Amino acid sequence: MTGLRHIAVTSAVAIAIASATSSSSAQLIVFDPNNYAQNVLTAARELQQINNQITSLQNQAQILINQARNLASLPYSSLQQLEHSMQRTQQLLAQAQRIAYDIKQIDQAFSTTYAPASTSGQDQALVANAQTRWQNSVAGLQDALRVQAIVVGNLDANRAQMSALISSSQGATGALQASQAGNQLLGLQAQQLADLTAAVAAQGRAQNLETAQRVAAQDQGREQLRRFLAPGRGYQPSNVQMFHQ
């Protein structure tokens, strides 16, 4: 500001000298150096204020641009595909044959079909239970293979989604897009864990049914042997016709 004041005073003095040495016929002009210097200083202050306002508006505009970028939504969404994959896996688990994932149904089966062989039951009942247990084991193995097929089939879709999400995350223009990409990656990971859980559950179910079948078969074998060796119920020879005349 001192420099501006010095310039204003110097200009005023120069104008005053020029006016004094002008032709005598020229009209005398009254000039107030102090007033002129004050006007120059006022104009300079106003110009500085305008420059400050322009700078402030530019900063505010940049802040708004950054906020808009941070609030911009991610253009890619994998939610629908993830939901579809999880629904397919859940449907397969719900379609489990014979002994499914139901506590009441399991308890009922182990109190009847897989229960210890009764000493008073008919031989036909023992055979029927053995046949049912075998069918349960086969159904469990088939269900496990179906779930595993779905899980393997989801691998290609999951790989494509992961690639798209990583690309979207790397090209994110703001915090919201980066956060949404990260959340979707977590969703994809959760879906993969759900597939893994389903595969493990299906495989465990098949193995458990197979183990239960072997245990029940051993118990039934002991009962059948007891009946075979029991007095009065042992083996009775009989004539068997192998060929028809």
Secondary structure, DSSP 4 states (H G I P E B T S, - for coil): -HHHHHHHHHHHHHHHHHHHTS-TTSPP----HHHHHHHHHHHHHHHHHHHHHHHHHHHHHHHHHHHHHHHPPPS---HHHHHHHHHHHHHHHHT--SS-S-HHHHHHHHHTTTSPPPSSS-HHHHHHHHHHHHHHHHHHHHHHHHHHHHHHHHHHHHHHHHHHHHHHHHT--SHHHHHHHHHHHHHHHHHHHHHHHHHHHHHHHHHHHHHHHHHHHHHHHHHHHHHHHSTTSS--------S--
